[in-house]
Amino acid sequence: MTGSLQGLRVVEFAGIGPAPFCAMMLADHGAEVIRISRPGQAAIAGSDERDFLLRSRRSIAIDLKSPDGLDVAKALCRRSDALIEGFRPGVMERIGLGPDELMRDNPRLVYGRMTGWGQDGPLASTAGHDINYVALSGALHAIGRRGARPVPPLNLIGDFGGGGLMLAFGLLAALHAAARTGRGQVIDCAMVDGSATLMTMIYSLFAQGQWSNRRESNLIDGGAPFYDTYETRDGKYLAVGAVEPQFYAQLLERMGLADDPLFARQHSRSDWPAQKQRLAQVLIGRTRDEWCALFDGSDACVTPVLSLEEAVHHPHNRARGVFGGADGLQPAPSPRIGTTPARTSEQMMADEASTEAILTELGYDQGAIAAMRASGSVC
């Protein structure tokens, strides 16, 4: 076992998206995470070893509608420091696994709840997905081209940034408090809340009158010519992020535009459309890799826009081990923590044959385990 969170025990109730992402992060960094799924659920998610979100932890399939299965789940929660669940409000209470009941048996338990809308509010009981949560927080409106529809930012802002990462932070904050007080607490992590938190800088600029509500009109939303993507001769793209004046100067110098008066006023918004048009005309004249060779070693803040397949082979990513695993496509754990590193790729994949070991650790004998298997309470 390795990692900064070694000794931390977490129960994860199987879900999709942000909750397993949070569990993955904790497990990557050494927490012992046991994932409880429904019988047959592995056939839907997690049976494929390439489901990277399910790495680094053991799992057990439990029928939570059976008394024996419910007892197993409660026994796991009594032995754990934290719990992760991503159901709609009230679901865990209805099956007898709500925070009041579990924290009565384990007062130190930190109970992490992951939802889109939160545990209360007018939308709390309604369905939604990442796109809905980031739409309500204002994040979706800010992303896209001028005069066009907002662009869904994959599910990075709601599910993973505003959801899974925020839940991981909340759990660790509450675990820190529990170490001092001996009392756990409930973490109400909502993706609409978290995505709004991620927008703090943008809302700050908006409050200061420095951010326009029009898409592609601002410094870092594609409005500025020195912060955008451009097509190259081979139909590929470059990302340009030369915001600071010294980087902007290097961009112009490498492109042969240092003496062009059009670019004399970097932050003159009235000049931006013409500047962007000119940059596009120049950059389309070479291939992406030709431009990368020209910008190599500079601080012009120009990089290739890589596909998923290309990213795993980039020399910088290979040197740092950003990707690994058997097929080289698995993103490695981050951040990198000095003397207590995360698990290696060889240590990360889930142990599919863990049911008997988990039940034995809980104190069940072979007869009881066989009976529960026969009844379908556990698989």
N, C-alpha and C positions, 0 to 999 in steps of 0.2 A: 504493500500500500504506500502511496506517495501523495503529496499535495498539502497545501496549507489547511485544508478543512478535514484532515484526517481525525477520526474520532467523532465526527458529526454524523448522526443518524437521521435519515429523512425517509418518510413514506410519501410516495407519489401515486395518486390515483390517476389512472391512465386517461389521457385526453389527447388533443392534437394542438400543434402550434406552440403558443407561448408557454404553457405549463411544462411540457416535456423539454423545451429549450432551457427553461430555468433549472429543471432537474439535471439536465445534461451539464450545465455549467458547474453546478455544485459538485456533481459526481466527477467531472473532469479534474477538479481541484482537490479530490481526495475524500469527499463525503461518501459515506456508505448509503446509497439510495436504493430502496426496494420499490419497484413499480408494481402496483396492483392493477391488473387488467381483468376484464370480464372473460369468462370461458368462451373460447372461440374468437376473441378479439385479436389475438396474434395473427390470425389469418388475414386480418384487414391491415394492421399496422404493426411493424416490428418483426415480422417473420423473416424479412429480407435483411441480410447482414449489411446491406448498403443504406439502411435507414439510420443515418448518422445521428439523428436526434435522440435515438434510444441507446446510445453508447454508454459505456462506463458503469452500468448498473445491472443488478439482478432483477428478476421479475417473477411474479407468481400470479396465476389466474384464480380468482376467487368469485364464487357466486354470492354476492352480497345480499341476496334475497333469502338465503338459507341461514338458519341460526348458527350452524357450525362455521360457515364462511364469515358471518358477521363477527363471531368471536375471534377468528383468526385476525381479521382486520383490526379489531380493537386491541388485541394482544400486540400487534406490530406498533400501533400508535402509542401504547403504554411504554414501549421500549425506545421510542424515538424522540429526537429533539425538535423536529419540525415536520410539518405536513404540507403537501401541495395538492390542491384540487382546482379544477377548472370548469365546474358545472354551473348551471344557472342558480341564482339564489334560491335557497330552500331545499335543493335536491339532497344534499348531505344530511340535513336535519330529518328529512322524511325517511331515510333509510337507517337512521339511528347513529349517524356518525358526525353530527354537528359539533361545533366547537364547545358548547356548554357541556355536553356529555363527555367528550373526550378529554377536555381540560379538567373535568372533575376528577378523573382517574390519573391524569398527568398534568399537574398545575404548571409545569415548566414548558409545556408544548407550545410551540409557535405555529399558528394555524394560518397558512398562506392560501388566500382565495384569489383566483385569477378569473376575471370576467371582462366583458367588453364595456358594459355600462356601469358596473359597480353594484354593490349590494343594496343600494336604495336609489331613489329617483324615479321619475316617470317612465323611463325606458328600461329599468332594471330587469324586468321579466321578459323582455322581448328579444328576439333573435337578432344577430348581426354578425358581420365579419369585419376584418381589418379595414376595408374600404369605407365602411359605415362609421367606424369609430374615428378615423382620421378626417373624415368629412365633417363630423360634428365639432372637432377640436380646432378647425381652421387650417390644419396642415395640408389637406388635399387641395384646397382652393389655391394655395400658393405655388403649386407644382405643375408646370406645363408651359406651353408656348402661348404667346399673346394671341388672342382671338380664337384660340382653340380650346378644346375641353381640358379640364384638369386630368393629369396623368396619374394613374395608380402607382405609387412607389413600391411595387411588389407588395410584400406584407412586412416590410422591414420596420416601418415606423410604429404601427399599431401592435402587431403580434410580438415582434422580437425586441425592438427598442423600448416602446412604451409599455410593453407587457412583460415578457420574460425577464429582461434585464432589470426592470423596476421591481419585479417580484423578488428576484435574487437579492437585490439591494435591501428591500424591505425585510426579507427573512433574516439576513445577516445583521441588520440593525436591531431587530427584535431579539435575536439570539444574544447579541452583545448586552442588551438590557436584561435579558433573563439571567445571564451569568452574574449580574450584580444584584438583582432583586429576587431571583428564584421564581419569578412569575412569567409565564408566556403571555402572548396576546394574539389577537386576530389581525392579519394583514389584509386589508381590502384594496386589492390592486386592480384598477380598471384601466383598460387600454385607452379610453377617451381621456382619462386624467393624465396617463403617462405620455400620450402623444402631445397633449397640451404643454406638459412640462418640457418636452424636447423642443418645443417651439418658443421657449423663453426668450432667446436672443432675438428672434424675428418679431415677437410681440413687443419687445423692448424698443427695437428700431421703429416699429410702427407707432408706438406711443411717443417717440421723439420726433415724428414726422420725417423719418429717414427711410421709410419703406412704403412703397406704393401697393395698393390692393390689386393693381393690374399685373398679371403674370408677365414674366420676361421683361420686366421694367426696372429691375433692381440689381444691386451689385453682385449677388451670388445666385440669382435664379435664371441666368442665361441672358439677362438684359445687357450686361457689360460685355463688350467685345473681347476683353481679356479674361473672361471667365465663362467659357462655353465649350461646346464640342464642334469640330469642323471635319467635313468630309475630305478625304484625300483621293488621289488619282485612281487608286485601286478599289474604291468603294468602301474603304475602312475609315476609321475615325481617330482623331486626336483630341485629347482633353487639355485645354489651356486654362491655367489658373494663375496668371501673372498679376496678382492684385497689388503687391507692394511696388513702389516706383522703381526700385533697383532691379526687380525681376521683370517688370514691364520693359525696362530699357534693354535687358538681355534678349527678351522676346523679339523686340524690333530689330536689334542688331543681327541676330541669327537669321532673321527673315529678310534682311536687306532693306528694312524700312526705317532705319534709325534717323535718316535725314528727311523723311517724308513729313511735310508740315501738317498733313491730315491728323497725325498722331501726337501732335505737340501737347494737346490738352487731354490727359488721360481720363479725367473725371468730368469732362464736359458732356453731359448726357445728350445734348443736342447733336454732338458729333458721333455718338455711338452707332447709329444705324449705318452711316457711311464708313466708319472704321470697321465695323463687322463685315460689311460687304467686301471691303478691300482685303481683309484677312482671309476671307473665304476664297477670293479670287487667287490669292497667292498660294494658299495651302492646297488647293485642288491640283496644283501643278506638279506635285511629287507624290510618291507613294507614302503610305504611313511609315514604313520602315526606313525609307530614305530620310524623312523628316526626323525620325527618332535618332538616326545616326548623326544628323546635323546638330541636334540639340543635346546630344550625349555629353555629359560632364558639365552642363550649364545649370544655372539657377533660373532658367526661364519658366520653370513649372509647366513643362509640356510632357505628357506621357501618352502612350498608346491606349486606346480603349480596347481592352482585351475581352475576348469571348471566354466563357467558362472553361473551355478546353485549353485556350491559350494561356489563361492565368496560371494554371498549375505548372506550366513549363517556363514561366518567366524567370530569368536568372536571379533576380532579387528574391522572389518568392521561394525559389529552390534553395538559395543560400540560407534563408531564415527558417526553412521548413514550415512554411505557411500552410502547405497541404501535405498530406501523407496517406497512410492506410494502404491496404493491399493494392488498390487500383489507382492510388495517387490523387484521388479526387476529394478526400476527406479534409475539410478545414481543421487545422490543429487548434487545441485549446488556447485561449488567450484570456487575460493578459499573461505575460511571462513573469513569474514570481521567483526571485533569486534563488534562495536556498531550499525552498519547498516547491519544486516544480510540479506542474500538472502531470497527469498520466501520459505515457507514451502511446503511440498508435497501437502498439502490440497489447497494451493493457486496457484499451478503451472499449472494445466491443462487448455487448451484453452477454451474460451467461444464461443461455436458454434453459439449461437443465438445473434450475436452482430451487424448484418447489420443495423437494424433500429436504434439502439443506436448510432452507428457511424455517420450515416447520420443526425440524429437529432442534434448531437453535431456540425456538420458542418453547421447547419443552414437551412437544408431542411425541409419543412413542410410536413405534412402527405399526401397531395395531390401530391406533387412532388415525394415523396418516392413511393407512389402507382403507379404513372405513370412509374417510372423507373423500378420498379419490373415487371410491365405488359409488358414493352418493352424488358425485359431481359438485360437491361443495368447494373443492379445490381441484386444479388441473396441473 
